[in-house]
């Protein structure tokens, strides 16, 4: 039995999800004639109280489309130094949109409104890039699945309004944040100009993300998606998985969060572990005392068919998810509690 804790992207569709996919009604989505895709987009837009939603094959493509919608070549986006759009999207911000990133040194992948204010380039100083967008990530992946304080988000929105800046949310694990904080999608829809949400992470779908926003921006989203190669045909089979997940897989995220907290507790007791980041959702990031021990640690777990991710710089990551069963969890806790190098 392989216990794969590298990411919440390793899950397989449940039987109920597969049944929903196989019975989906489809059409040609390039002509906007796929009824299941249309239903998913309408539901997401309604969920956030926003005008339009658009289905994407990947979260990266959804984020890259949002960056393009908000900016012109030569502009600059403000984001955290650990942001996914900076580290894990292949340099797409510069390649696709011709923009640069102004990095804020936040805490746990999050920053303050005052830091945003300080990072804005003077619009009349033509030597520097024109600041046009602020981007945040909730939950913050490299921040250990940390959740933003919504009051701080509202303060950042005020700064954006004062300086005529767009505000985009990379909500790759947004559903985890909702379950952990008891906030609502409409809360976020009232603040952000665009929001990307992933269906293939915590919700267990095989593929898919959705970009949602208001008409002024979203009217051009389908064109940008086409330019990036994201025009799809009978994609309703995948959209059906998203609809099923919204009905059955959101509330259960609390189970993943509890298991992550259990693992956090065990790791904190190990003499070989130097530090464990505070766990809020389904991600556990920790460091060993000696970087040289990382390979030995991973090898020891591998012998028990347990997989997790090395993040570099001595950090390791565990992610709980839909396919991580109670039986697996008991085994992991037992193995970890006995770990010595």
N, C-alpha and C positions, 0 to 999 in steps of 0.2 A: 504494500500500500504506500504509494508516493504521497507525501504531504507537501504540497506546493504552496509556500507562503511568500513567494517572490512578489506577487502583485494580486490585486483583485480583478485583473484582466484574464486570469487563467481558467476561469469558470466555464462549465459547459451548460448549455440550455437545459432547463428542467423538462420533464415530460409534458407538463402543462404548457410550458412555453413552446415546445416543439409542436404540440397539437394546435396551438393558436397560429403558429407560423404556417403550418401545412394547410390550414383551412382558410387562410387569408384570401380576400378578394383583391385582385391586382389589376393594374392598368399601366399605361406608359407615363411614368412620372415626369419625363421631360416635357410632355404635353400637359402636365399637372392633372392627369386622368387616373392616378392610382388612388382609389377611395380609401385604402388603409393608411397610406402616407398622409393624405389630406386630413383624415380623422386624427392621426397622431399630432400633426402640426396644429390643428385647431385646438386640441386638448391642451397642449403645452402652452399655447398663446393664452388660452383662457386661464390656465393655472397661474400664470404670472400676471394676468391682467394687462397684457401687452397686445399690440396690434397683429403681429405676424410672427410665424415661426417657420423654419426651414430645416429639413432633415439633411444630415451630412453623413458620409461614410466614416469620418473620423473626427475626433475632438480637435486635432491639430488643424485640419482644414476649416473647421468652424471658427477657431480662434484666428487663423490667418485671414479669413474672410472679414471678420470683425475689424481687425487691424486695418485692412484695406479700406473698409467703409468709412472709418473714422479719420483717415490721414491722407496726406499727399506726399509724394516722394520728397525726401529731405526733412520731413517732420520728425518729431521725437515722441516716444511714449515713455511715461514714467511707470516703473514697476519695481517690485522688490528684487534684490540681488539673487534671490533663489527662485525667481518666477519660472514657470514651465515654458512660457513663450521665449525666454532667454536661453534656458539650458537645454531644452528637450524638443525643440521644433526645427532643428536643422538649420538654424540661421534664417528661417523663413521671413522674419520681420524685415531683414535687409534685402533678401532675395526677391520676395514677392511684392513688397510695398516700398522698398527703398528708404526705410526709416531706421533710426537708431533707438537704442534703449538707454534711458537715464535711470541708473540703478540706485535704489534706496537701500541702505543698510538697516533693515528692519529687525524685528525680533520674532523668531519662529515663523518667518515668511510673511509677517504683517508689519505695517508701518502706521505712522500717525499723520493726521491731517496737516500738522505743522511741518512735517518733513516734505509733504507734497508741495506746500506753499514755497518752501525753500528751494525745491528742485525745479520749479518752473522757470524757464529761460525768459528774460525780458522780451516781449514780442517786437519791440522796436530796435533791438540789438541784432542786426542782421548777420553778425559774425557767428552766432550760435544757431543751432536748429530751432525751429518753431515747435514749441510744445503744443500738442493738440489732443493728447489722450492720456488718461490714467487707467491702469489695468491692475486688478487685484485677483487673487486666486483663493477660493474658499471651497473646501478646506485647502490649507497650504501643504502640498506634498512634502517638500523638503523641510517644512516646519514640523513634520511628524503628524500630519493630519489635524493640525490646529485649526480652530474655528475663530473667525473674526468677530469682534465686538460690533454688533450692528449699529450702536450709537456712534462708534468711530467711523463707520462707513458713511453714515449720514453727515458727519462733519466733513469728510472728504468730498462728498457730493456738494456741499456748500462751497468749498474751495473751487470745485470744477465749474459751478455755475458762475462764480465771481470772475473766473478767468476764461470762460467760454471753452471749456475742455470737455471732451467726451469721457464717459466712464464705462468701462467694459469689465464684466465679471467672467473669469475662467472658472466655471463651475463643474470641473471634471468630477469632483466628489461632493457636489452641492447637496445631494440627497442625504449624505452622511451629516453634513452641517445642519440641515433642517431637523433631522431626527435628534441630534445632540443638543440643539438649542431651543427647540420648540418654536422657532420662527416660521413664517409662512413664505411661500413663493411670491405671493402678492406684495409682501413687505419689500422684497428685493426688486420686483418689477416696478415698484413705485420710485426706486432710486436710480437704477442703472439704465443706460441707454441701450446696451446690448448685453445678453447673457448667453453663454454656451453651457449646455448641460450634457453630460455623458450618460449613455445608457448601458455601456459595455463594461463599466467598472463595478460599482457597488450593486447595480441592479441586475447584473448577470446576463445581459444580452450579448449575442455573438458579435454584433457590429452596431455602431451608430451613435451619433450625437445630434443635438438640435440647437440651432441658434435662434434666439428669440429677441425681438426688439420692436420698436415703433416704426410706423410706415415710412417716415422720412428717411430712415437709414435702410430699412429692410427691403424697400422697393428695388434696390440694386444688388441685393445679396445673391439672387439666383444667377445674375450675370457673372458675378465674381466666382461663385461656385463652378459655373461652367468653364470659366477661364482656367481654374485650378484643376479641371478634369473631373469634377464631381457630379456631372449629369448622369442620372441613373434611370433605368427603365422599370421593370416590374419589381420594384424594391419594397412593395407592400409586405412581402414575406418577412423582411427585417423590421419594418415598422410595426408589424403585429407583435413581434417580440417586445418592443418598447411599450406598447399598450398593455400587454400582459404584465410586464414588470411593474408598471405604475400601479396596477391593481393589486399585485401580490408580493412585491419584493421591497417596498419602501420601509414599512414599519419594522420588518425583520432585521433591518440594519442595526437595530439596538442590540441584537444578539452578537453581531460582529464586534461592536464596541465593548461589550462586556468581556468577551474572550480576549480582546486586546488588553484590557485592564488586568485580566488574570495573568497574562504573559508579562506585562510590565511589573507586576508584584514579584514574580519569580525572578526576573532578571535583576531587580534591585537587590536581591539577597545573595547574588553570586559574587564571589571575591574576584573573579576574572573580569567583571564588568565595571568599567570606570564611571559611566554615566548613562542614564536612560532619560530621553526627553519625555516631558509630561504627555501622557496619552489622553486624548479627548475622543477620538473616533476609532478608526480601524487600522491605523498605522503606528508601528512601534519602531523608533530609531534609537539605536544605542551604540556605545563605544566600548571597546575592550581596553584594558590598561596598556597592552602592548600591541602596536600595529602588526608586528610579526606574528601574533597569535591568531590573526584573522583567518589565514589559510587553514590552520589547524582546527579552528573552531568550525569552519564550514565543512571541513573534511569529516570531523567527528559527527556532525549532524547528518551528513550525506550517507554515512554508514547506516543510519537509521531511516533512510529514505525521506529526510526532511530537507527541504530546499528553502533558502532565503537569499536575499540580495546583498551584495557588497556595494556600497555607495562610494567607495574611495575615501581617502583621508581617515581611515580607521573606523568609519561608520558602517553599521549594518542595518538592514531594514526587514521587518516582518509586516505582512499585510494579511489581515483576516478577511474572510469572504464567504460567499454563499455555499461553496463546495467544501468548506472546512467544517467537518462534522464534529459532534460532541466526542465521538470516539477518538478522532484525530487529536482533538484538543487535549484530552486526558493524556494521550501518549506524549504530546509535545511538552506539556507541563512536567510530566515525569522525567523525560529525557533532559530537559533544560535544568531542572533542579539538581541533577547529578553531574552537571558539566564541570569538568576540571581539565586543565591543560598541563 
